[in-house]
């Protein structure tokens, strides 16, 4: 490992937005939950802050707060993942939360999300920079978000080098997801559940940028 004074930039945080709509139930749910656990583990290994936000409809959004590598963080993560999937698919609420975390001083986007697991508001989890990972089957509206949300995303891509990675589960293509993301990954469409759980591909997209 490297010793002495560190001169490199702090690790980029990661916000995982997990699609919990009914179309993600069954095997897709198991796959996506396994990916979330692998991502949180890899983020801790890389020294990156990580939080998870679920979405189905815009006003049905829950988030974990920053997941710490201690018994309390593990408990919150497991409680979060214990909920079953259901409802429609609207990524707007989750992205509004992510925008608020990245842009706490900006008043363009208002957030009104259910927050069962964390005691603080989105603004309290301010992040200087972060990557967003959207885990979904791609069955989202077209266009995927309202114009004002897309405008804020485009601004953050420029001002904070925001990267949005879309991870497709069970599908190899989604035009609405591609229009939203800077990178779209479809490698899960080629993996069976037992292979994924053995660890294949768990940090492929996390390492792509670095």
N, C-alpha and C positions, 0 to 999 in steps of 0.2 A: 504494500500500500504506500501511498505518498505521505511523507512526513514533513513537518515544518509548516511554514506559512502557505496557505492556499491562495493562489492568485486568480483562479478560474471563477466564473460566475456561479452564483448559487444554483442548485438544481431546479429545473422548471417543475412546478407543481402539476398535478394531473387531476382533472375533474372527470369522473366517469358518469355518464348519463345512461341509465339502464332502462330499456323499453320493457315495461311490465304489462303490456296490453294482452288481451286474451289470445291473440294470434301467436304470442311468444310462449304460451303454456306448453307443457309436455316436455319433449326432448330439447326444444329450443330453450326452455326455461333452465333446464339442468346445464346445458352448455353455457349459457350466458352467466349463470351464477358461478360456475367453475372458472370462467374467464375473469370475473370480478375478483374472486379470491386470489387468483394468480397475479392479477395486476396490482392489487394492494400489497401482496408479498414482494413483488418485484420493485414497486415504488419504495417500499421501506428499505430494501437492499440498496437501492440507488440513492437513498437519502432524500427522497422527494415527498413533499406533502401530498396527501391523496384524500379525496372525499368522493362519495358516491351519491348520486341523485337519481331517483326513479321517476318515470313518467308514464302515464297512460292518457288521461285527459288533462287539459291545461291546469285545472285547479286541483288535480290529484297528484301532487308532487311531494315526495318525502326525501329527506337527505340525512346523511349520517353525521355531518360535521367532519372535520379532519380526523381520520382514523389513526389513532396512536397505536404503537406496537407494545401494548400492555394488556392485562386482563380486561380492563374496562373497554378498550378499543375493540378487542376481539368479541366481547359480549355484544356490543352495539352492532358490529358487523354481522354477527350470526343472527341476531334478532331481525335486523334489516332484511337479510336474505331468507328468513323463514316465511315471509309473506308470499302467498300465492299470486299468480298473475291473473289479470282480468281487466275488462274495460276497453275503451277505444285507444287510438294512438294519436297523441298530439305532443310533439317535442317542444312546443313553445314555452311551457312553464319551466322545464328543465333548463333550457337555454337562457331564459330570463334570469334564473338563479345564478347560472354560471357568469353571465354578463355582470350581474350585481357584484359578484365576488371579485371580478377582475376590474370593475369600474365603479367602485363604491361611491365616488364623488359625483358621478354623472346622474342626472335626473331624467334622462330620456326614457328609461325603462322602469316601470313600476313593477314590483314583485308582490305576489299574494299567494304564497304557497303553504301547504300544510307541512309542519316541521315537527314531527313526533319525536325524533331521536336526538336532535341538538337543541340546546337551550338558547342559542344565539340566532340573530337574524342574519340574512345573507351578507349584509354590509359588515358584520363582525368578522367574517371570514375573508377579508380583503386579501387578494393575492396580486403581487406585482406582475406576475406572468404565469401562464399555465397553458397546458395542452388540454383539449377536450376530447374524450373518447366517447362516441355514441355507439352503444351496442344495441342492435335492432335487427329485425327481419326486413327492414326497408319498406314495410307497408305503412307509409306515412303520406299525408296529403301532398298535393302538388299545386301550388308551391308549398314547401314544408313549414314555413313560418310567415307571419305578417311582414309587410315591407319595412316597418320600423325596427323590428328585431333583426332582419337581414342587414339593414343599414348599420346598426350597432356592431354586428358581427364583422362586417367589412371594415369598419373603422378600427376595430381592435386588431384585425389582421395586419393593418398597416402600422398602428401606433404601438402595439405590444407583440407583434410577430405571432399572433394567435394561430395555432394550428388545430384544426378539427379533424380528427380521424374517425371515419365511420367503419364499424366492424359489422359486416353482414352475417347473420346467423340463418342458415338454411336456404339462402338464396345467393346467387352470384351477381345480381345486378339490381340496382334501384336508382332510377333517374332522379327522383326527388332528393334522395340521400346524396347522390353525387353532386347535385347543384348546391348543396349546403356545405359539403366537406372539402377540405383541401386535399385529403387522401382518403380513398375508400379501399378497404381490405375485404377480400372474399374467401380467404383461405379456410374459414370454418365450414364452408359449403363442401369441402373435400375431406373433412375429418369426421369419423364416427365418434360417438360419445366416449367409448373406452380409450381411444387414442388421445383425445384431448385431455382426459383426466390423468393420463400418464405423464402429461407435461409437455406434449408436442406443441410448439408454436406459442408458448405462454408469453414470451417477451419479444416476439418478432416485431410487432408494431411499436412497442415501447422503445426499442433500440434503433428504429429506422432513422430517427431524426438525429441521432448522436454518433 
